[in-house]
Amino acid sequence: MKAEALFWRQCTEAVTADGSIDAQRLMDLVIATYRLHESDYDEIERSAETLLRENHALKGNISALSQAFDGQKKLFEIILNNLPLGLSVFDSDQRLTLSNTRFRQLFDLTDEDVIAGATIADLTAKMRGTESASTKPGRRAGRHSSATVRSSSLRRREWLMDDGRIIQSMVTILSDGSNISIHADITEDRRAAERITYLAHHDPLTGLPNRIHFREQVDATLTERRPDQQIALVHLNLDRFKSINNTMGVSAGDKILLQVAERIRASAGSENTLARLGSDEFAILQTGKQQPRNVTALAERIRRELSKPFLHGEKQVELSVSMGIAIAPEDGEETDILLKNAGVALSHAKADERKRERFFASEMEAQIQLRHALEADLRAAVENEEFELHYQPLYDLVQRRICGFEALIRWNHPARGRVPPMDFIPLAEEVGLVVDIGRWVLRRACNDAAQWPEGIKIAVNVSAIQFSSSDLTQDVSEALAAAALSPSRLELEITESVLMENLSEVLPILHALKERGIRISMDDFGTGYSSLSYLSSFPFDKIKIDKSFVNDIVDNKEAHAIMHAIILLGDALGMRVTVEGVETAAQLALLECEECDEIQGYHISPPRPARDVPHILSLPPKNSGVTRLPEIKH
């Protein structure tokens, strides 16, 4: 009720009968009305106070939220502009609504370029690069239809920038046609991937195709071969290249390999495919109609180029090469067969020192199979100890007596019978079995020698592989200890090849053996290229002159002069001289006149089993007028 109406009513109620107003009555009515509404006024006051408090709190919350929003906004801007990836957001009209600093950096755009509302076309026109053709969208890719969006909501695009960088964009297309894109510089990743792919198919040293790539090229060439076309595959292997690595170091070997690769590349020409298959192995794929004439000419060019000395600093290095050749389709129409047959031909070329390139022939396969069978039998022989030692006397010409024996291995095969050492020793060296065989020979020879008189020594041949692939010092020590044999009675014979393999590694071993009292002898002296130089690198106890120098010393003055010179050389160096292959009394007489120290050969005795040694030692002294010993009957 309005205050005026209420007051008027109260005034009416306060009028007396005579029409006058009862002031007291009016006062009471006003006070009564006030008291009636007093509680309402208190509630209103309390509500007002509550509203004021809530309003104040709300203002505080709004202020806090505003500050939090500002903080979140700043954080978002910090994160957005410090992302390592570029970010851009376009609305359904393909206009820019959001981007970050990295986006501008990646595409060389300015702040003015990326204002809100800029179109994709505008930005693309300002980019210093072009989109990769393989990732360009079709003509209808401007505004995406719902069908397009449903079929592909994620797209990849690449940009090749003018400075060579590659930028990849991953675009997520939303249902309304707008899109969110992430942009990354993938230049280094792409180069690394390309490098990995390259290394997977190329040799890192020479840059030539490797075995995997070469096989792929052979596959492709054979597939595309015309009926009248022949394909030659040449498998090349450097001879004794390992000795260069061992004596000069791997770094020097790599430098020489680079020269080798360049010479072969020049010889092969750009029309042929050259690859490096392994350490010192190469292969060439040649196509043409004039086979085998073309590949023969190619092999001759390569041989001629590789026969020229290679330079490492001021040092000259000479190399030779072996080549195996297979021709498709005659020798195979599949990659595996062609590669295998070229490898078979290479094996025969390396075995035949007179001819260093060989064409594959069908009978070679049978020979390789026989070789594999022999290898299997040889491994079984090591396990079953099918070997025995024969001993050939060493005869002292001054004391006119046998002073020792050389241990010579024999293989008694259960089915093949007696296998000559020249048939299995090279194979044992090639497949690594010579270490086990050599260890067995040392033990057996020392055990047998321990049964002989004290003054009789034992000579054992040691392979180069025993120096590099086993602990020879320990093997010798164990053999001597097991037999209780004095080290002074053991003589180790090494060839020049032992020193050629790795002189720096071999010499400390030789010195350690010599310090123990073991005698060291150079076998086959004069047959190598550097025998004289090696005599100055180590104090050998003895040099053994190869039997090839003995054959003509009686009738040939030049051969006699060479023998005379070698004996004088040994005497001057304080080394005993043993002449091998003495077969006649005339040869013995001449060597006695030359004051040679020792002889060895069939004139004294052929190699005999261990059981015959006591009988040989009991025979009377040998002289130039006595015929060779009679055969001992068993």
C-alpha positions as CSV (number, residue, x, y, z in Angstrom):
1,M,0.0,0.0,0.0
2,K,1.3,3.4,-0.9
3,A,2.4,5.6,2.0
4,E,-0.1,8.4,1.0
5,A,-3.1,6.1,0.9
6,L,-2.0,4.4,4.2
7,F,-1.6,7.8,5.9
8,W,-5.0,9.0,4.6
9,R,-6.7,5.9,5.9
10,Q,-5.1,6.4,9.3
11,C,-6.2,10.0,9.4
12,T,-9.8,8.9,8.6
13,E,-9.8,6.4,11.4
14,A,-8.5,9.2,13.8
15,V,-11.5,11.6,13.1
16,T,-13.9,12.0,16.1
17,A,-17.6,12.3,16.0
18,D,-17.5,16.1,15.9
19,G,-15.3,15.8,12.9
20,S,-12.1,16.8,14.6
21,I,-8.9,14.6,14.4
22,D,-7.8,12.8,17.5
23,A,-4.1,13.5,17.4
24,Q,-3.3,10.8,20.0
25,R,-5.3,8.3,18.0
26,L,-3.5,9.2,14.8
27,M,-0.1,8.8,16.5
28,D,-1.0,5.4,17.8
29,L,-2.1,4.3,14.4
30,V,1.1,5.5,12.8
31,I,3.2,3.8,15.5
32,A,1.3,0.6,15.2
33,T,1.8,0.5,11.4
34,Y,5.5,1.2,11.8
35,R,5.9,-1.5,14.4
36,L,3.9,-3.8,12.1
37,H,6.4,-3.4,9.2
38,E,9.6,-2.9,11.3
39,S,10.7,-6.6,10.9
40,D,10.3,-6.2,7.1
41,Y,12.6,-3.2,7.1
42,D,15.3,-5.2,9.1
43,E,15.0,-8.1,6.6
44,I,15.4,-5.6,3.8
45,E,18.5,-4.1,5.4
46,R,19.9,-7.5,6.0
47,S,19.3,-8.5,2.4
48,A,20.8,-5.3,1.2
49,E,23.9,-6.0,3.2
50,T,24.1,-9.6,1.9
51,L,23.8,-8.3,-1.7
52,L,26.5,-5.8,-1.0
53,R,28.8,-8.5,0.3
54,E,28.0,-10.9,-2.6
55,N,28.5,-8.1,-5.1
56,H,31.9,-7.3,-3.5
57,A,32.9,-11.0,-3.7
58,L,31.6,-11.3,-7.2
59,K,33.7,-8.3,-8.2
60,G,36.7,-10.0,-6.6
61,N,36.0,-13.3,-8.4
62,I,35.6,-11.4,-11.7
63,S,38.9,-9.6,-11.1
64,A,40.6,-12.9,-10.3
65,L,39.1,-14.6,-13.3
66,S,40.2,-11.7,-15.4
67,Q,43.7,-11.9,-14.1
68,A,43.7,-15.7,-14.6
69,F,42.4,-15.3,-18.1
70,D,45.1,-12.7,-18.9
71,G,47.7,-15.2,-17.4
72,Q,46.3,-18.0,-19.5
73,K,46.3,-15.8,-22.6
74,K,49.9,-14.9,-22.0
75,L,50.9,-18.5,-21.3
76,F,49.0,-19.6,-24.5
77,E,50.9,-16.9,-26.5
78,I,54.2,-18.0,-25.0
79,I,53.6,-21.6,-25.8
80,L,52.2,-20.8,-29.2
81,N,55.1,-18.7,-30.2
82,N,57.8,-21.0,-28.7
83,L,56.5,-24.2,-30.3
84,P,59.3,-25.8,-32.4
85,L,56.6,-26.5,-35.0
86,G,54.7,-24.0,-37.0
87,L,50.9,-23.7,-36.4
88,S,48.2,-22.1,-38.6
89,V,44.4,-22.2,-38.4
90,F,42.1,-21.3,-41.3
91,D,38.4,-20.9,-41.1
92,S,35.9,-22.5,-43.5
93,D,36.5,-19.6,-46.0
94,Q,40.2,-20.5,-45.9
95,R,41.1,-17.3,-44.2
96,L,43.8,-17.2,-41.5
97,T,42.5,-17.0,-37.9
98,L,45.6,-18.0,-35.9
99,S,49.3,-18.5,-36.5
100,N,52.5,-18.6,-34.5
101,T,56.0,-17.2,-34.8
102,R,57.5,-20.5,-36.1
103,F,54.9,-20.5,-38.9
104,R,56.1,-17.1,-40.1
105,Q,59.8,-18.2,-39.8
106,L,59.4,-21.4,-41.7
107,F,57.8,-19.7,-44.7
108,D,59.7,-16.4,-44.5
109,L,56.5,-14.4,-43.8
110,T,56.3,-11.0,-42.1
111,D,53.9,-10.0,-39.3
112,E,51.9,-8.0,-41.9
113,D,51.6,-11.1,-44.1
114,V,49.9,-13.1,-41.4
115,I,47.2,-10.7,-40.3
116,A,43.8,-12.3,-39.5
117,G,41.8,-12.8,-42.6
118,A,44.6,-13.4,-45.0
119,T,43.8,-16.1,-47.5
120,I,45.8,-19.2,-48.2
121,A,46.3,-18.0,-51.8
122,D,47.7,-14.7,-50.5
123,L,50.1,-16.4,-48.2
124,T,51.2,-19.0,-50.8
125,A,52.0,-16.1,-53.2
126,K,54.3,-14.6,-50.6
127,M,56.2,-17.8,-49.7
128,R,59.7,-18.1,-51.0
129,G,59.3,-21.6,-52.3
130,T,57.0,-24.0,-54.2
131,E,54.9,-26.9,-53.2
132,S,56.2,-30.3,-54.1
133,A,54.5,-31.7,-57.2
134,S,53.9,-35.0,-55.5
135,T,51.8,-33.5,-52.7
136,K,49.9,-30.8,-54.6
137,P,46.1,-31.1,-54.2
138,G,43.8,-31.4,-57.2
139,R,42.0,-28.5,-58.8
140,R,38.9,-29.0,-56.6
141,A,40.9,-28.8,-53.3
142,G,40.2,-25.1,-52.7
143,R,37.0,-25.4,-50.7
144,H,36.4,-29.0,-49.5
145,S,33.1,-30.7,-50.0
146,S,31.7,-32.9,-47.3
147,A,32.5,-36.0,-49.3
148,T,36.1,-34.9,-49.6
149,V,36.4,-34.1,-45.9
150,R,34.9,-37.5,-45.0
151,S,37.3,-39.4,-47.3
152,S,40.4,-37.6,-46.1
153,S,40.5,-35.5,-43.0
154,L,44.4,-35.6,-42.8
155,R,46.6,-34.4,-45.6
156,R,50.3,-34.1,-46.1
157,R,51.9,-31.3,-48.1
158,E,55.5,-30.5,-48.8
159,W,57.2,-27.3,-49.8
160,L,60.6,-26.8,-51.3
161,M,61.9,-23.5,-50.2
162,D,64.3,-21.4,-52.3
163,D,67.1,-21.8,-49.8
164,G,66.9,-25.6,-50.1
165,R,64.8,-26.3,-47.0
166,I,62.0,-28.8,-47.1
167,I,58.9,-27.9,-45.1
168,Q,56.2,-30.5,-44.4
169,S,52.7,-29.6,-43.5
170,M,50.2,-31.9,-41.8
171,V,46.7,-30.5,-42.4
172,T,43.7,-31.6,-40.4
173,I,40.5,-30.7,-42.1
174,L,37.5,-30.2,-39.8
175,S,33.9,-31.0,-40.6
176,D,33.0,-27.4,-41.4
177,G,35.8,-27.1,-43.9
178,S,38.2,-25.2,-41.6
179,N,41.6,-26.7,-41.0
180,I,44.4,-26.8,-38.5
181,S,48.0,-27.3,-39.9
182,I,51.3,-28.3,-38.2
183,H,54.4,-27.3,-40.1
184,A,57.9,-28.7,-39.6
185,D,61.4,-28.3,-41.2
186,I,62.3,-31.9,-42.2
187,T,65.4,-31.0,-44.2
188,E,67.9,-32.7,-41.9
189,D,65.6,-35.7,-41.4
190,R,65.1,-36.1,-45.1
191,R,68.9,-35.8,-45.7
192,A,69.5,-38.3,-43.0
193,A,67.0,-40.7,-44.5
194,E,68.5,-40.3,-47.9
195,R,72.0,-40.9,-46.4
196,I,70.8,-44.1,-44.7
197,T,69.3,-45.2,-48.0
198,Y,72.4,-44.4,-49.8
199,L,74.7,-46.2,-47.3
200,A,72.4,-49.2,-47.4
201,H,73.2,-49.5,-51.1
202,H,76.7,-48.1,-51.4
203,D,80.1,-48.7,-50.1
204,P,81.0,-45.8,-47.7
205,L,84.7,-45.9,-48.6
206,T,84.6,-45.9,-52.4
207,G,81.1,-44.7,-53.0
208,L,80.6,-47.7,-55.3
209,P,77.4,-49.8,-55.2
210,N,77.6,-52.5,-52.5
211,R,76.6,-56.1,-52.7
212,I,72.9,-55.4,-52.1
213,H,72.7,-52.7,-54.8
214,F,74.8,-54.8,-57.2
215,R,72.4,-57.8,-56.9
216,E,69.5,-55.5,-57.6
217,Q,71.2,-54.2,-60.7
218,V,72.1,-57.8,-61.9
219,D,68.4,-58.7,-61.3
220,A,67.2,-55.8,-63.4
221,T,69.7,-56.4,-66.2
222,L,68.9,-60.2,-66.4
223,T,65.1,-59.4,-66.4
224,E,65.5,-56.8,-69.3
225,R,68.0,-58.9,-71.2
226,R,67.2,-59.3,-74.9
227,P,67.4,-62.8,-76.4
228,D,70.6,-61.9,-78.4
229,Q,72.3,-60.1,-75.5
230,Q,75.0,-61.6,-73.3
231,I,75.9,-60.4,-69.9
232,A,79.3,-60.9,-68.3
233,L,79.8,-60.8,-64.6
234,V,83.4,-60.4,-63.4
235,H,84.3,-61.2,-59.8
236,L,87.7,-59.6,-58.8
237,N,89.8,-60.2,-55.7
238,L,93.1,-58.6,-54.8
239,D,95.9,-61.1,-54.1
240,R,97.3,-61.0,-50.5
241,F,95.8,-57.6,-49.8
242,K,95.5,-58.6,-46.1
243,S,99.3,-58.3,-45.8
244,I,99.1,-54.6,-46.7
245,N,96.6,-53.9,-44.0
246,N,98.7,-55.8,-41.5
247,T,102.1,-54.3,-42.4
248,M,101.0,-50.8,-43.3
249,G,97.8,-50.3,-41.3
250,V,94.1,-50.2,-42.2
251,S,94.2,-46.5,-43.0
252,A,97.0,-47.1,-45.6
253,G,95.0,-50.0,-47.0
254,D,91.9,-47.9,-47.4
255,K,93.9,-45.3,-49.3
256,I,95.2,-47.9,-51.7
257,L,91.7,-49.4,-52.1
258,L,90.5,-46.0,-53.2
259,Q,93.2,-46.0,-55.9
260,V,92.3,-49.5,-56.9
261,A,88.6,-48.6,-57.2
262,E,89.5,-45.6,-59.3
263,R,91.7,-47.6,-61.7
264,I,89.0,-50.3,-62.0
265,R,86.4,-47.6,-62.6
266,A,88.5,-46.0,-65.3
267,S,89.1,-49.4,-66.9
268,A,85.5,-50.5,-66.8
269,G,84.1,-47.2,-68.2
270,S,80.7,-45.6,-67.5
271,E,78.9,-48.2,-69.6
272,N,79.6,-51.0,-67.2
273,T,78.5,-51.4,-63.6
274,L,81.2,-51.6,-60.9
275,A,80.6,-52.5,-57.3
276,R,82.6,-53.2,-54.2
277,L,81.4,-56.5,-52.6
278,G,83.8,-56.6,-49.6
279,S,87.2,-55.6,-48.3
280,D,89.2,-56.4,-51.4
281,E,86.5,-57.8,-53.6
282,F,84.9,-56.0,-56.6
283,A,82.5,-57.0,-59.3
284,I,81.7,-55.7,-62.8
285,L,78.6,-56.2,-64.8
286,Q,79.1,-55.9,-68.5
287,T,76.4,-56.2,-71.3
288,G,77.0,-56.6,-75.0
289,K,76.9,-59.1,-77.9
290,Q,80.7,-59.6,-78.3
291,Q,81.3,-62.1,-75.5
292,P,83.7,-63.4,-74.3
293,R,85.8,-61.0,-76.4
294,N,84.6,-57.9,-74.7
295,V,85.1,-59.1,-71.2
296,T,88.5,-60.6,-72.0
297,A,89.6,-57.1,-73.2
298,L,88.1,-55.6,-70.0
299,A,90.1,-58.1,-67.9
300,E,93.3,-57.3,-69.7
301,R,92.7,-53.5,-69.2
302,I,92.1,-54.1,-65.5
303,R,95.2,-56.3,-65.1
304,R,97.3,-53.8,-66.9
305,E,96.2,-50.9,-64.7
306,L,96.5,-52.7,-61.4
307,S,100.0,-54.0,-62.3
308,K,101.3,-50.5,-62.0
309,P,102.7,-49.7,-58.6
310,F,100.4,-47.9,-56.1
311,L,101.9,-45.0,-54.1
312,H,101.5,-44.6,-50.3
313,G,103.6,-41.6,-49.4
314,E,107.0,-42.3,-50.9
315,K,106.5,-46.1,-50.7
316,Q,105.5,-48.1,-53.7
317,V,103.1,-51.0,-53.3
318,E,102.6,-53.7,-56.0
319,L,99.4,-55.7,-56.3
320,S,98.0,-58.4,-58.4
321,V,94.4,-59.4,-59.0
322,S,92.5,-62.6,-59.7
323,M,89.3,-62.6,-61.7
324,G,86.4,-65.1,-62.1
325,I,84.1,-64.6,-65.1
326,A,80.6,-66.0,-65.7
327,I,78.5,-65.2,-68.8
328,A,74.7,-65.2,-69.0
329,P,72.7,-67.0,-70.3
330,E,75.3,-69.8,-70.8
331,D,76.5,-69.8,-67.1
332,G,73.1,-68.9,-65.6
333,E,70.1,-66.8,-66.1
334,E,69.5,-66.0,-62.4
335,T,71.4,-63.7,-60.2
336,D,72.3,-66.2,-57.5
337,I,73.6,-68.7,-60.1
338,L,75.6,-66.2,-62.0
339,L,77.2,-64.8,-58.9
340,K,78.0,-68.3,-57.6
341,N,79.5,-69.4,-60.9
342,A,81.7,-66.2,-61.1
343,G,82.8,-67.0,-57.5
344,V,83.7,-70.5,-58.5
345,A,85.7,-69.3,-61.4
346,L,87.5,-66.8,-59.1
347,S,88.4,-69.7,-56.7
348,H,90.0,-71.5,-59.6
349,A,91.8,-68.4,-60.7
350,K,93.4,-67.9,-57.3
351,A,94.4,-71.5,-57.1
352,D,96.1,-71.3,-60.5
353,E,99.0,-68.9,-60.1
354,R,99.8,-69.1,-63.8
355,K,96.5,-67.7,-65.0
356,R,94.8,-65.1,-62.9
357,E,91.5,-64.9,-64.7
358,R,89.3,-67.9,-65.4
359,F,86.0,-68.3,-67.2
360,F,83.5,-70.5,-65.5
361,A,83.3,-74.1,-66.8
362,S,80.8,-76.7,-65.7
363,E,83.5,-79.1,-64.5
364,M,84.6,-76.4,-62.0
365,E,81.4,-77.0,-60.0
366,A,82.3,-80.6,-59.6
367,Q,85.7,-79.6,-58.4
368,I,84.2,-77.2,-55.9
369,Q,82.0,-79.9,-54.6
370,L,85.0,-82.1,-54.1
371,R,86.7,-79.3,-52.3
372,H,83.7,-78.9,-50.0
373,A,83.7,-82.6,-49.3
374,L,87.5,-82.5,-48.6
375,E,86.9,-79.6,-46.2
376,A,84.2,-81.6,-44.3
377,D,86.5,-84.6,-44.1
378,L,89.3,-82.4,-42.9
379,R,87.2,-81.1,-40.1
380,A,86.3,-84.6,-39.1
381,A,90.0,-85.5,-39.3
382,V,90.8,-82.8,-36.7
383,E,88.1,-84.2,-34.4
384,N,89.2,-87.8,-34.9
385,E,92.9,-87.1,-34.9
386,E,93.5,-88.9,-38.3
387,F,96.9,-87.4,-38.6
388,E,100.3,-88.8,-37.9
389,L,103.8,-87.3,-38.0
390,H,106.7,-88.5,-40.1
391,Y,110.3,-87.3,-39.4
392,Q,113.0,-86.4,-41.9
393,P,116.6,-86.2,-40.5
394,L,118.7,-83.1,-40.4
395,Y,122.3,-84.1,-41.0
396,D,125.2,-82.2,-39.5
397,L,128.1,-82.2,-42.1
398,V,130.7,-81.1,-39.5
399,Q,129.9,-83.7,-36.9
400,R,128.8,-86.2,-39.6
401,R,125.8,-87.3,-37.6
402,I,122.0,-86.8,-37.5
403,C,121.4,-83.7,-35.2
404,G,117.6,-83.5,-35.5
405,F,114.4,-84.2,-37.4
406,E,111.8,-82.1,-39.1
407,A,108.2,-83.0,-38.3
408,L,106.1,-83.5,-41.4
409,I,102.3,-84.1,-41.1
410,R,100.5,-86.9,-42.9
411,W,96.8,-87.5,-43.2
412,N,95.5,-91.1,-43.3
413,H,92.0,-90.7,-44.6
414,P,89.8,-93.7,-43.8
415,A,88.4,-93.8,-47.4
416,R,90.8,-91.6,-49.5
417,G,93.9,-93.2,-48.1
418,R,97.0,-91.1,-47.7
419,V,96.2,-87.4,-48.6
420,P,99.3,-85.4,-49.6
421,P,100.0,-82.3,-47.4
422,M,99.9,-80.0,-50.4
423,D,96.3,-81.1,-50.9
424,F,95.0,-80.2,-47.5
425,I,97.4,-77.8,-45.8
426,P,96.4,-74.8,-48.0
427,L,92.8,-75.7,-47.4
428,A,93.4,-75.9,-43.7
429,E,94.9,-72.4,-43.8
430,E,92.1,-71.0,-45.8
431,V,89.3,-72.3,-43.5
432,G,91.2,-71.7,-40.2
433,L,91.7,-75.4,-39.3
434,V,95.5,-75.0,-39.4
435,V,95.5,-73.5,-35.9
436,D,94.1,-76.7,-34.4
437,I,96.3,-78.9,-36.6
438,G,99.4,-76.8,-35.8
439,R,98.6,-77.1,-32.0
440,W,98.3,-80.9,-32.4
441,V,101.6,-81.1,-34.4
442,L,103.4,-79.1,-31.7
443,R,102.2,-81.4,-28.9
444,R,102.8,-84.7,-30.8
445,A,106.3,-83.6,-32.0
446,C,107.4,-82.6,-28.6
447,N,106.1,-85.8,-27.1
448,D,108.0,-87.9,-29.7
449,A,111.2,-85.8,-29.3
450,A,111.1,-86.4,-25.6
451,Q,111.8,-90.1,-26.3
452,W,114.9,-89.3,-28.3
453,P,118.5,-88.7,-27.1
454,E,119.2,-85.3,-25.5
455,G,121.3,-84.0,-28.4
456,I,118.5,-84.6,-31.0
457,K,116.3,-81.5,-31.7
458,I,112.9,-81.3,-33.3
459,A,111.9,-78.8,-36.0
460,V,108.2,-77.8,-36.5
461,N,106.8,-75.7,-39.2
462,V,104.6,-72.8,-38.1
463,S,101.9,-71.1,-40.3
464,A,101.3,-67.4,-40.5
465,I,97.8,-68.0,-39.3
466,Q,99.1,-69.5,-36.1
467,F,100.7,-66.1,-35.3
468,S,97.5,-64.1,-36.0
469,S,94.7,-66.4,-34.9
470,S,96.1,-68.1,-31.8
471,D,98.4,-67.5,-28.8
472,L,101.4,-69.3,-30.3
473,T,103.6,-68.5,-27.3
474,Q,101.2,-70.2,-25.0
475,D,100.7,-73.2,-27.4
476,V,104.5,-73.7,-27.5
477,S,104.8,-73.4,-23.7
478,E,102.0,-75.9,-23.1
479,A,103.5,-78.4,-25.6
480,L,107.0,-78.2,-24.0
481,A,105.6,-78.5,-20.5
482,A,103.4,-81.5,-21.4
483,A,106.3,-83.3,-22.9
484,A,108.9,-82.1,-20.3
485,L,111.1,-81.1,-23.3
486,S,113.8,-78.5,-23.0
487,P,113.1,-75.4,-25.1
488,S,116.6,-75.6,-26.6
489,R,115.6,-78.8,-28.4
490,L,112.7,-77.1,-30.2
491,E,113.2,-75.3,-33.5
492,L,110.3,-73.4,-35.2
493,E,110.5,-73.0,-38.9
494,I,108.7,-70.0,-40.5
495,T,108.5,-68.8,-44.1
496,E,108.8,-65.3,-45.4
497,S,105.0,-65.1,-45.7
498,V,104.8,-65.1,-41.8
499,L,106.7,-61.9,-41.7
500,M,104.8,-60.4,-44.7
501,E,101.4,-60.9,-43.0
502,N,102.2,-58.6,-40.1
503,L,105.8,-57.9,-39.2
504,S,105.0,-55.6,-36.3
505,E,102.9,-58.3,-34.7
506,V,105.1,-61.3,-35.5
507,L,108.5,-59.9,-34.3
508,P,107.5,-59.5,-30.6
509,I,106.3,-63.1,-30.6
510,L,109.5,-64.4,-32.2
511,H,111.6,-62.5,-29.7
512,A,109.6,-63.9,-26.8
513,L,110.1,-67.4,-28.2
514,K,113.8,-66.9,-28.7
515,E,114.2,-65.5,-25.2
516,R,112.9,-68.8,-23.9
517,G,115.7,-70.6,-25.7
518,I,113.6,-71.8,-28.7
519,R,115.5,-71.7,-32.0
520,I,113.9,-69.8,-34.9
521,S,114.6,-70.8,-38.6
522,M,113.7,-69.1,-41.9
523,D,112.4,-71.8,-44.2
524,D,112.5,-71.7,-48.0
525,F,115.1,-69.0,-48.0
526,G,115.5,-67.3,-51.4
527,T,112.1,-68.1,-52.8
528,G,110.5,-64.8,-51.7
529,Y,111.0,-61.2,-52.6
530,S,112.4,-59.8,-49.4
531,S,114.3,-62.6,-47.7
532,L,117.5,-60.5,-47.4
533,S,115.6,-57.6,-45.8
534,Y,113.9,-59.9,-43.3
535,L,117.3,-61.3,-42.2
536,S,118.1,-57.9,-40.9
537,S,114.8,-57.5,-39.0
538,F,115.3,-60.6,-36.7
539,P,118.3,-62.6,-35.6
540,F,117.4,-66.0,-37.0
541,D,119.3,-69.0,-35.7
542,K,119.2,-70.7,-39.1
543,I,118.3,-70.2,-42.7
544,K,117.1,-73.2,-44.8
545,I,117.9,-73.0,-48.5
546,D,115.0,-74.2,-50.7
547,K,115.7,-77.4,-52.7
548,S,115.1,-75.5,-56.0
549,F,118.6,-74.0,-55.5
550,V,120.2,-77.5,-55.1
551,N,119.1,-79.3,-58.2
552,D,121.8,-77.9,-60.6
553,I,124.6,-77.0,-58.3
554,V,126.8,-79.8,-59.6
555,D,126.5,-79.0,-63.3
556,N,125.6,-75.3,-63.3
557,K,128.2,-72.8,-62.3
558,E,125.7,-70.0,-61.8
559,A,123.6,-72.3,-59.4
560,H,126.8,-73.3,-57.6
561,A,127.8,-69.6,-57.2
562,I,124.4,-68.7,-55.8
563,M,124.6,-71.5,-53.3
564,H,128.2,-70.5,-52.3
565,A,127.0,-66.9,-51.8
566,I,124.1,-67.9,-49.5
567,I,126.3,-70.1,-47.4
568,L,128.8,-67.3,-47.0
569,L,126.0,-64.9,-46.1
570,G,124.7,-67.2,-43.4
571,D,128.2,-67.6,-42.0
572,A,128.7,-63.8,-42.0
573,L,125.5,-63.3,-40.1
574,G,126.2,-66.0,-37.6
575,M,123.3,-68.2,-38.8
576,R,123.5,-71.9,-39.5
577,V,122.7,-72.9,-43.0
578,T,120.6,-76.0,-43.9
579,V,120.3,-77.1,-47.5
580,E,117.1,-79.0,-48.3
581,G,116.5,-81.4,-51.2
582,V,119.9,-83.1,-51.2
583,E,119.4,-86.3,-53.2
584,T,122.8,-87.3,-54.6
585,A,126.3,-88.0,-53.3
586,A,127.7,-85.4,-55.7
587,Q,125.5,-82.7,-54.2
588,L,126.6,-83.8,-50.7
589,A,130.3,-83.7,-51.6
590,L,130.0,-80.2,-53.1
591,L,128.2,-78.9,-50.0
592,E,130.9,-80.5,-47.8
593,C,133.5,-78.5,-49.7
594,E,131.4,-75.3,-49.2
595,E,131.4,-76.0,-45.5
596,C,127.6,-76.1,-45.3
597,D,126.4,-76.7,-41.8
598,E,123.4,-79.1,-42.3
599,I,121.7,-80.9,-45.1
600,Q,118.3,-82.6,-45.5
601,G,116.9,-84.7,-48.2
602,Y,116.3,-88.2,-49.6
603,H,120.1,-88.9,-49.9
604,I,120.1,-89.0,-46.1
605,S,116.5,-90.4,-45.6
606,P,113.0,-89.8,-46.7
607,P,110.5,-88.8,-44.0
608,R,109.8,-91.8,-41.8
609,P,107.2,-92.7,-39.1
610,A,108.2,-92.0,-35.5
611,R,108.8,-95.7,-34.8
612,D,111.7,-95.7,-37.4
613,V,113.6,-92.9,-35.7
614,P,115.6,-95.2,-33.3
615,H,116.7,-97.2,-36.3
616,I,117.7,-94.1,-38.3
617,L,119.8,-92.8,-35.4
618,S,121.6,-96.2,-35.1
619,L,122.9,-96.0,-38.7
620,P,126.6,-95.3,-39.4
621,P,127.7,-91.7,-40.4
622,K,126.9,-90.6,-43.8
623,N,129.5,-89.5,-46.4
624,S,129.5,-88.5,-50.0
625,G,130.5,-91.9,-51.2
626,V,127.7,-93.9,-49.5
627,T,124.4,-94.5,-51.3
628,R,121.1,-93.4,-49.7
629,L,119.7,-95.4,-46.8
630,P,117.8,-98.6,-47.8
631,E,114.1,-98.5,-47.3
632,I,113.0,-99.8,-44.0
633,K,110.6,-102.7,-44.2
634,H,107.6,-102.5,-41.9
